[in-house]
Amino acid sequence: MMFRSEVTRQIRLPDLFAHDVEPNRNNNTEDASCREGQFVLGVVLMMRQGKTNKDGKIQYGVAVRNKEVDVCPVGALAFYLLELWSV
């Protein structure tokens, strides 16, 4: 998710939620990491205001889990929240 800096400063925890996304099965490539019936974890952010959203419409940003740990946005969010509250 890429946002303007003013939007990232306004993000609050209640604006984030997890959602199970069914993978796209329309392409012919088979990925062994995602089998039939499996879902992919996606983190969804609701945005209600910002420079490009003057009307107050609800817009959504989505980050999907990546199998490469170094670039996984869901894992990065998990580590950030763990560090934030030192569980």
N, CA, C and O atoms as CSV, one atom per row, in Angstrom:
chain,resi,resn,atom,element,x,y,z
A,1,MET,N,N,0.843,-1.166,0.000
A,1,MET,CA,C,0.000,0.000,0.000
A,1,MET,C,C,0.890,1.230,0.000
A,1,MET,O,O,1.764,1.382,0.854
A,2,MET,N,N,0.663,2.085,-0.945
A,2,MET,CA,C,1.391,3.350,-0.998
A,2,MET,C,C,0.385,4.482,-0.851
A,2,MET,O,O,-0.598,4.558,-1.588
A,3,PHE,N,N,0.646,5.364,0.117
A,3,PHE,CA,C,-0.251,6.476,0.377
A,3,PHE,C,C,0.549,7.760,0.504
A,3,PHE,O,O,1.775,7.746,0.607
A,4,ARG,N,N,-0.165,8.849,0.493
A,4,ARG,CA,C,0.449,10.137,0.794
A,4,ARG,C,C,0.779,10.154,2.285
A,4,ARG,O,O,0.165,9.427,3.066
A,5,SER,N,N,1.735,10.974,2.677
A,5,SER,CA,C,2.170,10.986,4.080
A,5,SER,C,C,1.054,11.420,5.018
A,5,SER,O,O,0.986,10.939,6.149
A,6,GLU,N,N,0.179,12.314,4.578
A,6,GLU,CA,C,-0.913,12.748,5.449
A,6,GLU,C,C,-1.886,11.606,5.735
A,6,GLU,O,O,-2.474,11.553,6.815
A,7,VAL,N,N,-2.059,10.701,4.788
A,7,VAL,CA,C,-2.948,9.557,4.998
A,7,VAL,C,C,-2.319,8.573,5.977
A,7,VAL,O,O,-3.012,8.045,6.847
A,8,THR,N,N,-1.018,8.320,5.851
A,8,THR,CA,C,-0.367,7.368,6.757
A,8,THR,C,C,-0.337,7.886,8.189
A,8,THR,O,O,-0.377,7.092,9.129
A,9,ARG,N,N,-0.270,9.191,8.371
A,9,ARG,CA,C,-0.301,9.738,9.734
A,9,ARG,C,C,-1.679,9.629,10.362
A,9,ARG,O,O,-1.797,9.631,11.587
A,10,GLN,N,N,-2.723,9.533,9.549
A,10,GLN,CA,C,-4.090,9.458,10.067
A,10,GLN,C,C,-4.571,8.028,10.283
A,10,GLN,O,O,-5.690,7.829,10.756
A,11,ILE,N,N,-3.765,7.036,9.952
A,11,ILE,CA,C,-4.178,5.637,10.109
A,11,ILE,C,C,-4.282,5.295,11.596
A,11,ILE,O,O,-3.366,5.558,12.375
A,12,ARG,N,N,-5.392,4.717,11.962
A,12,ARG,CA,C,-5.612,4.241,13.325
A,12,ARG,C,C,-5.886,2.742,13.268
A,12,ARG,O,O,-6.287,2.219,12.229
A,13,LEU,N,N,-5.673,2.062,14.372
A,13,LEU,CA,C,-5.844,0.609,14.423
A,13,LEU,C,C,-7.249,0.153,14.020
A,13,LEU,O,O,-7.363,-0.862,13.332
A,14,PRO,N,N,-8.333,0.851,14.415
A,14,PRO,CA,C,-9.667,0.391,13.983
A,14,PRO,C,C,-9.899,0.462,12.470
A,14,PRO,O,O,-10.851,-0.134,11.965
A,15,ASP,N,N,-9.043,1.180,11.746
A,15,ASP,CA,C,-9.178,1.266,10.291
A,15,ASP,C,C,-8.588,0.053,9.582
A,15,ASP,O,O,-8.794,-0.111,8.380
A,16,LEU,N,N,-7.861,-0.798,10.296
A,16,LEU,CA,C,-7.228,-1.987,9.715
A,16,LEU,C,C,-8.015,-3.243,10.079
A,16,LEU,O,O,-8.473,-3.389,11.212
A,17,PHE,N,N,-8.166,-4.133,9.128
A,17,PHE,CA,C,-8.752,-5.435,9.438
A,17,PHE,C,C,-8.222,-6.470,8.462
A,17,PHE,O,O,-7.769,-6.135,7.367
A,18,ALA,N,N,-8.283,-7.727,8.868
A,18,ALA,CA,C,-7.801,-8.830,8.033
A,18,ALA,C,C,-8.975,-9.427,7.270
A,18,ALA,O,O,-10.106,-9.465,7.755
A,19,HIS,N,N,-8.673,-9.892,6.061
A,19,HIS,CA,C,-9.715,-10.473,5.215
A,19,HIS,C,C,-9.115,-11.640,4.441
A,19,HIS,O,O,-8.025,-11.524,3.880
A,20,ASP,N,N,-9.827,-12.765,4.410
A,20,ASP,CA,C,-9.385,-13.918,3.617
A,20,ASP,C,C,-9.795,-13.712,2.168
A,20,ASP,O,O,-10.974,-13.516,1.873
A,21,VAL,N,N,-8.832,-13.754,1.273
A,21,VAL,CA,C,-9.067,-13.529,-0.148
A,21,VAL,C,C,-8.849,-14.843,-0.883
A,21,VAL,O,O,-7.825,-15.502,-0.705
A,22,GLU,N,N,-9.818,-15.217,-1.710
A,22,GLU,CA,C,-9.645,-16.427,-2.515
A,22,GLU,C,C,-8.763,-16.093,-3.709
A,22,GLU,O,O,-9.010,-15.101,-4.395
A,23,PRO,N,N,-7.737,-16.900,-3.972
A,23,PRO,CA,C,-6.830,-16.610,-5.086
A,23,PRO,C,C,-7.535,-16.681,-6.435
A,23,PRO,O,O,-8.531,-17.387,-6.591
A,24,ASN,N,N,-7.013,-15.952,-7.394
A,24,ASN,CA,C,-7.549,-15.937,-8.748
A,24,ASN,C,C,-7.194,-17.248,-9.438
A,24,ASN,O,O,-6.014,-17.574,-9.568
A,25,ARG,N,N,-8.175,-17.991,-9.874
A,25,ARG,CA,C,-7.953,-19.282,-10.527
A,25,ARG,C,C,-8.101,-19.185,-12.046
A,25,ARG,O,O,-8.133,-20.216,-12.718
A,26,ASN,N,N,-8.193,-17.981,-12.603
A,26,ASN,CA,C,-8.418,-17.834,-14.040
A,26,ASN,C,C,-7.169,-18.070,-14.872
A,26,ASN,O,O,-7.275,-18.462,-16.035
A,27,ASN,N,N,-5.990,-17.842,-14.307
A,27,ASN,CA,C,-4.771,-18.035,-15.104
A,27,ASN,C,C,-4.348,-19.504,-15.075
A,27,ASN,O,O,-4.787,-20.264,-14.212
A,28,ASN,N,N,-3.514,-19.887,-15.996
A,28,ASN,CA,C,-3.111,-21.291,-16.138
A,28,ASN,C,C,-1.916,-21.675,-15.281
A,28,ASN,O,O,-1.553,-22.851,-15.232
A,29,THR,N,N,-1.303,-20.728,-14.614
A,29,THR,CA,C,-0.134,-21.051,-13.799
A,29,THR,C,C,-0.592,-21.622,-12.471
A,29,THR,O,O,-1.471,-21.059,-11.819
A,30,GLU,N,N,-0.014,-22.708,-12.078
A,30,GLU,CA,C,-0.343,-23.347,-10.803
A,30,GLU,C,C,0.737,-23.013,-9.795
A,30,GLU,O,O,1.922,-23.206,-10.066
A,31,ASP,N,N,0.345,-22.523,-8.657
A,31,ASP,CA,C,1.281,-22.196,-7.592
A,31,ASP,C,C,1.117,-23.238,-6.497
A,31,ASP,O,O,0.026,-23.394,-5.948
A,32,ALA,N,N,2.179,-23.943,-6.179
A,32,ALA,CA,C,2.105,-25.023,-5.185
A,32,ALA,C,C,1.850,-24.493,-3.784
A,32,ALA,O,O,1.399,-25.242,-2.917
A,33,SER,N,N,2.131,-23.203,-3.540
A,33,SER,CA,C,1.953,-22.665,-2.197
A,33,SER,C,C,0.489,-22.342,-1.898
A,33,SER,O,O,0.143,-22.105,-0.741
A,34,CYS,N,N,-0.374,-22.328,-2.906
A,34,CYS,CA,C,-1.783,-22.009,-2.700
A,34,CYS,C,C,-2.639,-23.064,-3.394
A,34,CYS,O,O,-2.834,-23.018,-4.609
A,35,ARG,N,N,-3.136,-23.995,-2.627
A,35,ARG,CA,C,-3.898,-25.107,-3.186
A,35,ARG,C,C,-5.393,-24.782,-3.230
A,35,ARG,O,O,-5.838,-23.763,-2.701
A,36,GLU,N,N,-6.134,-25.646,-3.854
A,36,GLU,CA,C,-7.586,-25.474,-3.975
A,36,GLU,C,C,-8.227,-25.389,-2.595
A,36,GLU,O,O,-7.928,-26.202,-1.721
A,37,GLY,N,N,-9.096,-24.421,-2.396
A,37,GLY,CA,C,-9.777,-24.254,-1.122
A,37,GLY,C,C,-9.015,-23.417,-0.116
A,37,GLY,O,O,-9.560,-23.081,0.936
A,38,GLN,N,N,-7.766,-23.068,-0.408
A,38,GLN,CA,C,-6.992,-22.229,0.499
A,38,GLN,C,C,-7.292,-20.765,0.240
A,38,GLN,O,O,-7.647,-20.378,-0.873
A,39,PHE,N,N,-7.148,-19.968,1.266
A,39,PHE,CA,C,-7.341,-18.537,1.144
A,39,PHE,C,C,-6.043,-17.830,1.481
A,39,PHE,O,O,-5.183,-18.380,2.169
A,40,VAL,N,N,-5.910,-16.617,0.996
A,40,VAL,CA,C,-4.729,-15.801,1.237
A,40,VAL,C,C,-5.120,-14.690,2.202
A,40,VAL,O,O,-6.183,-14.086,2.058
A,41,LEU,N,N,-4.266,-14.418,3.185
A,41,LEU,CA,C,-4.538,-13.362,4.147
A,41,LEU,C,C,-4.246,-12.007,3.525
A,41,LEU,O,O,-3.158,-11.782,2.993
A,42,GLY,N,N,-5.209,-11.115,3.591
A,42,GLY,CA,C,-5.029,-9.749,3.119
A,42,GLY,C,C,-5.344,-8.780,4.246
A,42,GLY,O,O,-6.301,-8.989,4.992
A,43,VAL,N,N,-4.556,-7.728,4.379
A,43,VAL,CA,C,-4.816,-6.687,5.364
A,43,VAL,C,C,-5.446,-5.516,4.624
A,43,VAL,O,O,-4.881,-5.019,3.650
A,44,VAL,N,N,-6.609,-5.077,5.079
A,44,VAL,CA,C,-7.371,-4.032,4.405
A,44,VAL,C,C,-7.368,-2.781,5.276
A,44,VAL,O,O,-7.537,-2.861,6.492
A,45,LEU,N,N,-7.176,-1.629,4.645
A,45,LEU,CA,C,-7.193,-0.339,5.325
A,45,LEU,C,C,-8.329,0.490,4.759
A,45,LEU,O,O,-8.417,0.672,3.545
A,46,MET,N,N,-9.202,0.996,5.623
A,46,MET,CA,C,-10.278,1.893,5.191
A,46,MET,C,C,-9.806,3.331,5.328
A,46,MET,O,O,-9.278,3.726,6.368
A,47,MET,N,N,-10.001,4.110,4.270
A,47,MET,CA,C,-9.624,5.527,4.289
A,47,MET,C,C,-10.872,6.359,4.029
A,47,MET,O,O,-11.616,6.093,3.086
A,48,ARG,N,N,-11.098,7.361,4.863
A,48,ARG,CA,C,-12.279,8.204,4.704
A,48,ARG,C,C,-11.948,9.638,4.320
A,48,ARG,O,O,-12.839,10.395,3.936
A,49,GLN,N,N,-10.693,10.018,4.416
A,49,GLN,CA,C,-10.325,11.395,4.084
A,49,GLN,C,C,-8.906,11.439,3.555
A,49,GLN,O,O,-8.125,10.505,3.741
A,50,GLY,N,N,-8.587,12.532,2.899
A,50,GLY,CA,C,-7.263,12.709,2.318
A,50,GLY,C,C,-7.319,13.740,1.212
A,50,GLY,O,O,-8.391,14.247,0.883
A,51,LYS,N,N,-6.177,14.049,0.641
A,51,LYS,CA,C,-6.108,15.078,-0.397
A,51,LYS,C,C,-6.896,14.685,-1.638
A,51,LYS,O,O,-7.535,15.535,-2.259
A,52,THR,N,N,-6.858,13.413,-2.006
A,52,THR,CA,C,-7.573,12.965,-3.199
A,52,THR,C,C,-8.983,12.477,-2.892
A,52,THR,O,O,-9.701,12.074,-3.807
A,53,ASN,N,N,-9.394,12.505,-1.634
A,53,ASN,CA,C,-10.728,12.057,-1.235
A,53,ASN,C,C,-11.411,13.189,-0.481
A,53,ASN,O,O,-11.466,13.172,0.749
A,54,LYS,N,N,-11.924,14.159,-1.197
A,54,LYS,CA,C,-12.565,15.320,-0.572
A,54,LYS,C,C,-14.007,15.051,-0.164
A,54,LYS,O,O,-14.537,15.740,0.708
A,55,ASP,N,N,-14.656,14.056,-0.782
A,55,ASP,CA,C,-16.076,13.808,-0.536
A,55,ASP,C,C,-16.342,12.926,0.672
A,55,ASP,O,O,-17.499,12.772,1.063
A,56,GLY,N,N,-15.319,12.345,1.274
A,56,GLY,CA,C,-15.505,11.465,2.418
A,56,GLY,C,C,-15.953,10.066,2.047
A,56,GLY,O,O,-16.461,9.332,2.895
A,57,LYS,N,N,-15.769,9.685,0.778
A,57,LYS,CA,C,-16.110,8.322,0.362
A,57,LYS,C,C,-15.143,7.344,1.029
A,57,LYS,O,O,-13.989,7.682,1.291
A,58,ILE,N,N,-15.618,6.149,1.296
A,58,ILE,CA,C,-14.744,5.129,1.869
A,58,ILE,C,C,-13.938,4.503,0.740
A,58,ILE,O,O,-14.503,3.980,-0.221
A,59,GLN,N,N,-12.620,4.558,0.861
A,59,GLN,CA,C,-11.719,3.923,-0.087
A,59,GLN,C,C,-10.935,2.857,0.666
A,59,GLN,O,O,-10.726,2.963,1.874
A,60,TYR,N,N,-10.506,1.837,-0.055
A,60,TYR,CA,C,-9.812,0.717,0.563
A,60,TYR,C,C,-8.431,0.544,-0.048
A,60,TYR,O,O,-8.246,0.705,-1.254
A,61,GLY,N,N,-7.463,0.214,0.803
A,61,GLY,CA,C,-6.136,-0.198,0.364
A,61,GLY,C,C,-5.897,-1.604,0.883
A,61,GLY,O,O,-6.291,-1.927,2.004
A,62,VAL,N,N,-5.260,-2.441,0.084
A,62,VAL,CA,C,-5.079,-3.845,0.455
A,62,VAL,C,C,-3.615,-4.233,0.352
A,62,VAL,O,O,-2.937,-3.877,-0.612
A,63,ALA,N,N,-3.130,-4.961,1.343
A,63,ALA,CA,C,-1.797,-5.569,1.307
A,63,ALA,C,C,-1.993,-7.073,1.449
A,63,ALA,O,O,-2.688,-7.534,2.354
A,64,VAL,N,N,-1.376,-7.832,0.551
A,64,VAL,CA,C,-1.538,-9.286,0.544
A,64,VAL,C,C,-0.231,-9.941,0.962
A,64,VAL,O,O,0.853,-9.454,0.641
A,65,ARG,N,N,-0.345,-11.042,1.678
A,65,ARG,CA,C,0.807,-11.789,2.167
A,65,ARG,C,C,1.687,-12.238,1.004
A,65,ARG,O,O,1.191,-12.597,-0.064
A,66,ASN,N,N,2.997,-12.213,1.226
A,66,ASN,CA,C,3.952,-12.648,0.212
A,66,ASN,C,C,4.763,-13.799,0.786
A,66,ASN,O,O,5.086,-13.798,1.974
A,67,LYS,N,N,5.096,-14.785,-0.050
A,67,LYS,CA,C,5.851,-15.932,0.463
A,67,LYS,C,C,7.309,-15.594,0.720
A,67,LYS,O,O,7.991,-16.344,1.418
A,68,GLU,N,N,7.813,-14.483,0.173
A,68,GLU,CA,C,9.167,-14.024,0.480
A,68,GLU,C,C,9.104,-13.135,1.716
A,68,GLU,O,O,8.485,-12.072,1.696
A,69,VAL,N,N,9.744,-13.577,2.781
A,69,VAL,CA,C,9.640,-12.909,4.077
A,69,VAL,C,C,10.165,-11.475,4.030
A,69,VAL,O,O,9.634,-10.602,4.717
A,70,ASP,N,N,11.182,-11.226,3.243
A,70,ASP,CA,C,11.800,-9.900,3.211
A,70,ASP,C,C,10.882,-8.817,2.656
A,70,ASP,O,O,11.069,-7.642,2.973
A,71,VAL,N,N,9.910,-9.171,1.849
A,71,VAL,CA,C,9.042,-8.170,1.226
A,71,VAL,C,C,7.573,-8.323,1.621
A,71,VAL,O,O,6.709,-7.698,1.006
A,72,CYS,N,N,7.274,-9.130,2.620
A,72,CYS,CA,C,5.891,-9.394,3.014
A,72,CYS,C,C,5.329,-8.223,3.833
A,72,CYS,O,O,5.813,-7.977,4.938
A,73,PRO,N,N,4.321,-7.493,3.326
A,73,PRO,CA,C,3.773,-6.366,4.076
A,73,PRO,C,C,2.973,-6.800,5.298
A,73,PRO,O,O,2.919,-6.065,6.285
A,74,VAL,N,N,2.358,-7.967,5.257
A,74,VAL,CA,C,1.585,-8.451,6.398
A,74,VAL,C,C,2.523,-8.802,7.551
A,74,VAL,O,O,2.233,-8.486,8.704
A,75,GLY,N,N,3.638,-9.450,7.248
A,75,GLY,CA,C,4.631,-9.757,8.277
A,75,GLY,C,C,5.260,-8.502,8.855
A,75,GLY,O,O,5.519,-8.431,10.057
A,76,ALA,N,N,5.507,-7.508,8.004
A,76,ALA,CA,C,6.073,-6.245,8.483
A,76,ALA,C,C,5.107,-5.553,9.434
A,76,ALA,O,O,5.529,-5.008,10.454
A,77,LEU,N,N,3.820,-5.567,9.115
A,77,LEU,CA,C,2.820,-4.980,10.009
A,77,LEU,C,C,2.766,-5.740,11.329
A,77,LEU,O,O,2.643,-5.128,12.390
A,78,ALA,N,N,2.855,-7.063,11.272
A,78,ALA,CA,C,2.832,-7.874,12.494
A,78,ALA,C,C,4.027,-7.554,13.387
A,78,ALA,O,O,3.875,-7.408,14.600
A,79,PHE,N,N,5.220,-7.445,12.788
A,79,PHE,CA,C,6.402,-7.102,13.577
A,79,PHE,C,C,6.304,-5.693,14.147
A,79,PHE,O,O,6.742,-5.451,15.272
A,80,TYR,N,N,5.737,-4.760,13.387
A,80,TYR,CA,C,5.570,-3.392,13.879
A,80,TYR,C,C,4.634,-3.361,15.084
A,80,TYR,O,O,4.936,-2.713,16.086
A,81,LEU,N,N,3.503,-4.057,14.994
A,81,LEU,CA,C,2.564,-4.081,16.113
A,81,LEU,C,C,3.157,-4.797,17.322
A,81,LEU,O,O,2.897,-4.403,18.459
A,82,LEU,N,N,3.948,-5.839,17.094
A,82,LEU,CA,C,4.613,-6.534,18.192
A,82,LEU,C,C,5.595,-5.613,18.897
A,82,LEU,O,O,5.655,-5.582,20.126
A,83,GLU,N,N,6.372,-4.858,18.111
A,83,GLU,CA,C,7.334,-3.933,18.702
A,83,GLU,C,C,6.632,-2.776,19.400
A,83,GLU,O,O,7.093,-2.300,20.437
A,84,LEU,N,N,5.517,-2.324,18.832
A,84,LEU,CA,C,4.785,-1.189,19.390
A,84,LEU,C,C,4.269,-1.481,20.789
A,84,LEU,O,O,4.362,-0.636,21.679
A,85,TRP,N,N,3.722,-2.683,20.984
A,85,TRP,CA,C,3.153,-3.025,22.277
A,85,TRP,C,C,4.018,-3.979,23.080
A,85,TRP,O,O,3.640,-4.340,24.194
A,86,SER,N,N,5.153,-4.399,22.567
A,86,SER,CA,C,6.113,-5.252,23.280
A,86,SER,C,C,5.436,-6.424,23.977
A,86,SER,O,O,5.588,-6.616,25.183
A,87,VAL,N,N,4.701,-7.189,23.219
A,87,VAL,CA,C,3.963,-8.329,23.773
A,87,VAL,C,C,4.934,-9.392,24.202
A,87,VAL,O,O,4.523,-10.441,24.698
